[in-house]
Amino acid sequence: MNDTVNSLANPTENMTVKLQQEISLLKVELEQKDLLVQQLSEELFRLVKGNTAFLPNPEVHEQHSEEMRFLEQKLAAVENQLMLSRVQIQERDREAVELRQTIQEMTDRNRMLEQVVQELPNIYRAKFAERIVPIKQKIEALQKENRQLHIELQSLSFRLSGRTRRPSSQQQRLELPRVMPAIG
């Protein structure tokens, strides 16, 4: 009864004792395992040292060395090929970027030219209108002069016809050139 009272009175002390017991058991197990590992490694060393079966066969070793050299050469060739492929890919990527830029420039230029072509009829109309103004003015002036000359001609013709109506044995008729009226 005293033990139960003591164990209830000091629970921390009781835990510490149990932990110390477990620690010492674990230390003993660890020491035994270390001893077994040491014994096994000594036995393995002794077996390998005296047994030639564990040593590599020189023919097999040479064959493995040749295979390794061959594989290393093959790996180097593949790495070189990979490097060349990377360079080619970079070059093609650069060319692709340049081509995209060229396409963009050409597209922009094409749009500009299309716009100019669409504006050309209006530009030609405006230029034609500018050039036709002096010609129209000259035509109007010529037509005005032509009308004036036609009026004078009629006036002269009328006066001449009044003179020629005098009594005379032969009537003289004056032939004047025909003037076509201006179209316009």
PyMOL commands that set and color helices and strands:
alter all, ss='L'
color gray80, all
select helices_A, chain A and resi 2-9+11-50+52-54+58-163
alter helices_A, ss='H'
color red, helices_A
deselect
rebuild
show_as cartoon
